[in-house]
Amino acid sequence: MVVLSKIYTRTGDAGDTALGDGTRVPKPSLRVEAYGTSDETNATIGLARLHAEGDMDAALSRIQNDLFDLGADLCRPDMDADDTAEYPPLRMIASQVDRLEAEIDAMNAALTPLRSFVLPGGSPLAAHLHLCRTVSRRAERLAVALMTEEGCNPVAVKYLNRLSDWFFVASRIANDDGAADVLWVPGANR
């Protein structure tokens, strides 16, 4: 259980921050950028949820919780940490990726295949989901760079990769099951 009784600590005033294992690193470090952009993705989902209802809202809520798990995972560089420690590291697991894939497949089954690229827009929910998609892609790029340079849980990277796909398919659902998608017309303004 997390208890936050004091919000500011002043420990980051010099430009560094503590990772989940207590290590202090500069705030613009790749690891902090990766989990910070995951948090930014989560914030964009909060905006999308202003327009979501029912099953879509419930799915977005689950994803928001997963993204806190992902942030906890990325902020712990000690990939070989002992799982029997007092506070074992929280890691993303394959079933979280599997759930996204199952939800993508279920949503996609209702959609007509695309014959053009989709421009971000349409309904307010779809537009916000496209923003979620692009921010999650940036989080994925940072996580891939982190995995290459320092190492991180590869399942976290897979999750972010599936997540952007989830947002894309969900945006089509939010656009009247694709009927209101805004399609790219190559060379339309020449």
N, C-alpha and C positions, 0 to 999 in steps of 0.2 A: 504494500500500500504506500502510495506517495503522500507525504504530508508537506504542504507548502505553507509555512507560517510567515515567512518573510520573502518578499518577491525580489528585492534588490539586495545584492551581497557586496557590491563594489569590487569583487575579485577580478572582474574582467575589465576594469577601468584602464589597464595598461595595454589592452588589445589582445589578451589571450583568454582562453576559456578551458574549462576542465572537460575531458572526455569521460565516458562512463566508467573507465578504470582508474580515474583520478589523474591521469597524465594531462599536463597543461600544454596546449598548442596555440599557435596564433589563430585568431578568429578567421582569417581568410584561408586557412589550410583546406586542402582538398576534402578531407573527411568532414569538416564542419560545413563546407559548401554542399556536400552531398546530402547530409542529413538536414541541413537548413532548407535545401530546395525540396526535399520530401515534405517538410513542414509547410513550405509555400504551396505545394500541391494540395495539402490538406486544407489550407485556407481557401483555395479556389473552390474546393468541394463545398465548403461552408456556404459560399455564394451560390453555387449551383443548387444546393438544397433549398434555397429560398423559393425555387420554382418547381421542386420535385414533390411528388406525392406517392403514397402507397408503396408498392414494391420497389420503385426506383429510389425513393427516399430511404427505405430500409437497406437497400444494397449500398447506397452511398454512405450510410452510417457505418456499415460493416467495413467499408474501405477506409473510412477515416480512422477507425480503430486499428486496422492493419497498418496504416501509415505511422501511427505512434509506435507499433511494434517494430516497424522498419527503421524508424529513427533510433530506437533503443538499440537495435542490432548494429546500425552503422556507427553509432557513437562508441562502440566497444571494439577497439582494435585487436584485442587479445583473442584471436580466433581459436587458440588452443587452450583457453581458460578452462579450468576444472568445473564441470557442471554440478559438482557437489559443494561448491563454495556457498557461503551464506547467501549471497545474491548472485546466482548463476546468470550468465548473460542470456538475454532474451534474443532468440534467433528466429528469423523467418523460416518457415518449414514448407515442404512441397505441397501439403494439403491447401495452403493459402493460395498458391499458384493454381492448383487444380480447381479450386472453387471459382476463381476468375475465369478459367477456360470453360468450365461448365456453364457459367452465366453468359459468357460471350456466345457460345454455341446456341444456347436457348434463345437469346435475343436475336441472333443472326438468322435463325430458322424462320422468323416472321418477315424477313426483309427480302426484297427483290434484289438480285445481284446488281452491282453498280456497273455502269457503262461509261462513267466519267469520274474524275476526282470531285470530291465535295469541298466546297468553300465553307469556311467557318461561318455559321449563322443559322438563320431560320427562326425557330422559336427561342425565347429567352433561355430556356433550359438547355437547348442544343448549343447555343452560343457559349454559355458558361461551361458546358462539357467539353467543347473544343478548347477553351482556355485551359481546363484541367488537363486535357490531352497534351497540349504543347508544354506546359510546365512539367508534367510527369516525364515527358521525353527528355527535357533538360536534366531532371533528376537522374534519369537513367544514364545519360551521357557522363554525368559526374560520377555516378556509382561505378560505371565501367572504367573510367580513368582511375578511380580509387582502387578498384580490384587489380588493375594493371600495375599501379605504382606502389601500393602499400598492402594490398590484400583486403578482401572483405568476403562476406558470405555470398557465394554465387546465387543462392536462392533469392536474395534480396534484389539482385540485378534482374533475374528472371521475372520476379514479381512486377518490377517497374516496367519491364518490356510488355508484359501482358496487360498491365494497367492502362497503358496508353491505348492499346487495342480495345480494351473494355470501354474506355471513354468514347472512342470513335463509334463503336457499334451502338452504345447508349445514346449518342447524339442523334443517330439516325432514328432510333426508337422515339426520341423526344420530338423529332420532326415528322410526326404522323406516320411512323413506321417507314420513313424514307420518302414518303410522298411529297413532303415539303422541303426536302434537301435542296440546298442551293448548289447547283452544279457548275463546275468550271467549264467555260466555253473557250477552248484554245483560240487565241488570236481575235477575240471578239471586239477588241477596241483598236484594231489596226486602222 
